[in-house]
Amino acid sequence: MSIMSYSGGTVLAMMGDGCVCIGSDLRLGEQMTTIATDVPKIEKLAERVYIGLGGFHSDARTIVDKMEFRRSLYELREFRNVRPTVAATMLSNLLYHHRFGSFFCEPIVAGVDTETGKPYICGMDTIGCIASPRDFVAVGTGQEYLLGVCEGFWRENMSPDDLFEATAQSLLSGLERDAASGWGAVIYTITRDSVNVKTIKARMD
């Protein structure tokens, strides 16, 4: 088994009209052994900016700690909040800095710029190469099960409610097909003015 699938877990982000959704499952595993069932893979980095980390859980926690440190330094130096594009560049630089002993994580950055209201999502590989799609991005052990379903559910310029529904249905469909993910999901719907968090029940096996 690859180290990337050792902990299990799946993260999905979708973009709508002035909004984004990012969701993950709640399972933490050690290969096929379930360790915990209440571990989301999403962390708040800044105002309206969230990161999702698929891959090895220990490395994910290290990345979160390092990113919080870098965010604090940025805010002290610049006297402003971190924007989604800045967070993506910051995270990409961190991963590339460790490219010779890389973290076993594939991150997603999702957020809405509080000044312009522009939504943003991006995914990265283990050394920080950024891919910024206009529709959706998925990482983790359930990635291959999500992409086809997302293509069926995603539409341009979806409202926050429609985007949440598309994200939830796509994520649940992927979790039912991936043995290393599951035990429910949490989905963040991010707009310029608010963040709505919902927990979804799923199969418990």
C-alpha positions as CSV (number, residue, x, y, z in Angstrom):
1,M,0.0,0.0,0.0
2,S,1.2,3.5,-0.9
3,I,2.1,5.9,1.9
4,M,-0.4,8.3,0.2
5,S,-3.3,6.0,1.0
6,Y,-2.0,4.8,4.4
7,S,-4.3,7.1,6.4
8,G,-7.2,7.1,3.9
9,G,-9.5,10.1,3.4
10,T,-10.9,12.1,0.6
11,V,-11.2,15.9,0.0
12,L,-13.3,17.6,-2.6
13,A,-13.7,21.3,-3.6
14,M,-16.2,22.8,-6.1
15,M,-16.6,26.4,-7.4
16,G,-19.9,28.2,-7.9
17,D,-21.0,31.8,-8.6
18,G,-19.3,33.8,-5.9
19,C,-19.0,30.8,-3.6
20,V,-17.0,27.6,-3.1
21,C,-17.6,24.4,-1.3
22,I,-15.0,22.2,0.3
23,G,-15.7,18.9,2.0
24,S,-14.0,15.8,3.3
25,D,-14.9,12.5,5.0
26,L,-14.4,11.9,8.7
27,R,-12.4,8.6,8.8
28,L,-8.9,8.3,10.0
29,G,-7.3,4.9,9.3
30,E,-4.2,2.9,9.5
31,Q,-4.4,1.1,6.2
32,M,-7.7,-0.9,6.5
33,T,-8.0,-0.4,10.2
34,T,-10.3,2.5,11.3
35,I,-8.6,4.5,14.1
36,A,-11.1,7.4,14.4
37,T,-14.4,8.5,12.9
38,D,-14.4,12.2,13.7
39,V,-11.3,13.6,11.9
40,P,-12.1,16.1,9.1
41,K,-9.3,16.9,6.7
42,I,-10.2,20.6,6.4
43,E,-8.6,23.4,8.4
44,K,-9.4,27.1,8.5
45,L,-6.3,29.1,7.5
46,A,-7.6,32.6,7.4
47,E,-10.9,34.6,6.9
48,R,-12.8,32.7,4.2
49,V,-9.8,30.6,3.3
50,Y,-9.7,26.8,4.1
51,I,-7.2,24.1,3.2
52,G,-8.0,20.4,2.7
53,L,-5.2,17.9,3.1
54,G,-5.4,14.4,1.5
55,G,-2.6,11.9,2.2
56,F,-0.6,10.9,5.2
57,H,-2.2,12.4,8.3
58,S,0.9,13.1,10.3
59,D,2.4,15.1,7.4
60,A,-1.0,16.9,7.1
61,R,-0.8,18.1,10.7
62,T,2.8,19.3,10.2
63,I,1.7,21.3,7.2
64,V,-1.1,22.9,9.1
65,D,1.2,24.0,11.9
66,K,3.8,25.4,9.4
67,M,1.0,27.2,7.5
68,E,-0.4,28.8,10.6
69,F,3.0,30.1,11.5
70,R,3.6,31.5,8.0
71,R,0.1,33.1,8.0
72,S,0.8,34.8,11.3
73,L,4.1,36.2,9.9
74,Y,2.3,37.4,6.8
75,E,-0.4,39.2,8.8
76,L,2.2,40.9,11.1
77,R,4.2,42.1,8.1
78,E,1.5,43.1,5.7
79,F,-1.3,44.2,8.1
80,R,-4.0,42.4,6.1
81,N,-5.7,39.1,5.9
82,V,-4.4,36.3,3.7
83,R,-6.2,36.0,0.4
84,P,-6.9,32.5,-1.2
85,T,-4.4,33.1,-3.9
86,V,-1.7,34.2,-1.4
87,A,-2.5,31.1,0.7
88,A,-2.0,28.9,-2.3
89,T,1.3,30.4,-3.2
90,M,2.4,30.2,0.4
91,L,1.5,26.5,0.6
92,S,3.1,25.8,-2.7
93,N,6.4,27.4,-1.6
94,L,6.3,25.4,1.6
95,L,5.9,22.1,-0.3
96,Y,8.6,23.0,-2.9
97,H,11.0,23.9,-0.1
98,H,10.7,20.3,1.2
99,R,10.8,18.7,-2.3
100,F,13.8,16.5,-1.5
101,G,12.1,15.1,1.5
102,S,8.5,15.9,0.5
103,F,5.4,15.7,2.6
104,F,3.1,12.9,1.6
105,C,0.1,15.2,1.2
106,E,-1.9,16.6,-1.7
107,P,-3.5,19.9,-0.6
108,I,-6.5,21.8,-1.8
109,V,-7.0,25.5,-1.1
110,A,-10.5,26.9,-1.3
111,G,-11.8,30.3,-0.4
112,V,-13.4,33.6,-1.4
113,D,-11.6,36.9,-1.6
114,T,-13.3,39.1,0.9
115,E,-12.4,42.3,-1.1
116,T,-13.4,41.2,-4.6
117,G,-15.8,38.4,-3.8
118,K,-14.0,36.2,-6.3
119,P,-14.1,32.4,-5.5
120,Y,-10.9,30.4,-5.8
121,I,-10.0,26.7,-5.6
122,C,-6.7,24.9,-6.4
123,G,-5.1,21.6,-6.0
124,M,-1.4,20.7,-5.6
125,D,0.9,17.7,-5.9
126,T,3.4,16.7,-3.2
127,I,5.9,19.3,-4.3
128,G,3.6,22.2,-4.7
129,C,2.7,22.3,-8.4
130,I,-0.6,24.3,-8.5
131,A,-3.5,23.4,-10.7
132,S,-6.4,26.0,-10.6
133,P,-9.5,24.5,-12.3
134,R,-12.7,26.5,-12.8
135,D,-15.0,23.7,-11.8
136,F,-13.8,21.2,-9.1
137,V,-10.7,19.4,-7.7
138,A,-10.4,16.2,-5.6
139,V,-7.6,14.5,-3.7
140,G,-7.2,11.4,-1.6
141,T,-8.0,7.8,-1.8
142,G,-11.4,8.4,-3.3
143,Q,-10.2,10.7,-6.0
144,E,-10.8,8.5,-9.0
145,Y,-14.3,7.7,-7.8
146,L,-15.2,11.4,-7.6
147,L,-14.1,12.9,-10.9
148,G,-16.7,11.3,-13.1
149,V,-19.5,11.9,-10.6
150,C,-18.4,15.6,-10.3
151,E,-18.6,16.0,-14.0
152,G,-22.2,14.9,-13.9
153,F,-23.2,17.2,-11.0
154,W,-21.2,20.3,-11.6
155,R,-22.8,23.3,-13.6
156,E,-21.5,26.8,-14.2
157,N,-22.6,29.6,-11.9
158,M,-24.3,27.5,-9.3
159,S,-25.8,29.2,-6.2
160,P,-24.5,28.3,-2.7
161,D,-27.4,26.0,-2.1
162,D,-27.1,24.2,-5.5
163,L,-23.3,24.0,-5.0
164,F,-23.7,22.4,-1.6
165,E,-26.1,19.8,-3.0
166,A,-23.7,19.0,-5.9
167,T,-20.7,18.7,-3.5
168,A,-22.6,16.6,-1.0
169,Q,-24.0,14.2,-3.6
170,S,-20.6,13.8,-5.3
171,L,-18.7,13.3,-2.1
172,L,-21.2,10.8,-0.7
173,S,-21.1,8.9,-4.0
174,G,-17.3,8.7,-3.8
175,L,-17.3,7.7,-0.2
176,E,-19.6,4.7,-0.8
177,R,-17.1,3.3,-3.4
178,D,-13.9,3.9,-1.4
179,A,-13.1,1.5,1.5
180,A,-10.5,3.9,2.9
181,S,-12.9,6.8,3.3
182,G,-16.3,7.4,4.8
183,W,-18.0,7.5,8.3
184,G,-19.7,10.7,7.3
185,A,-18.6,14.0,5.8
186,V,-18.3,17.7,6.6
187,I,-18.9,20.4,4.0
188,Y,-18.0,24.1,4.2
189,T,-20.0,26.5,2.0
190,I,-18.0,29.7,1.7
191,T,-19.3,33.0,0.4
192,R,-18.0,36.5,0.7
193,D,-20.2,37.2,3.7
194,S,-20.5,33.8,5.5
195,V,-19.3,30.3,6.0
196,N,-21.9,27.5,6.5
197,V,-20.7,24.2,7.9
198,K,-22.8,21.0,7.6
199,T,-22.1,17.5,8.7
200,I,-23.6,14.7,6.6
201,K,-24.3,11.2,7.7
202,A,-23.0,8.4,5.5
203,R,-22.5,4.6,5.6
204,M,-20.8,3.5,8.8
205,D,-19.0,0.4,7.4
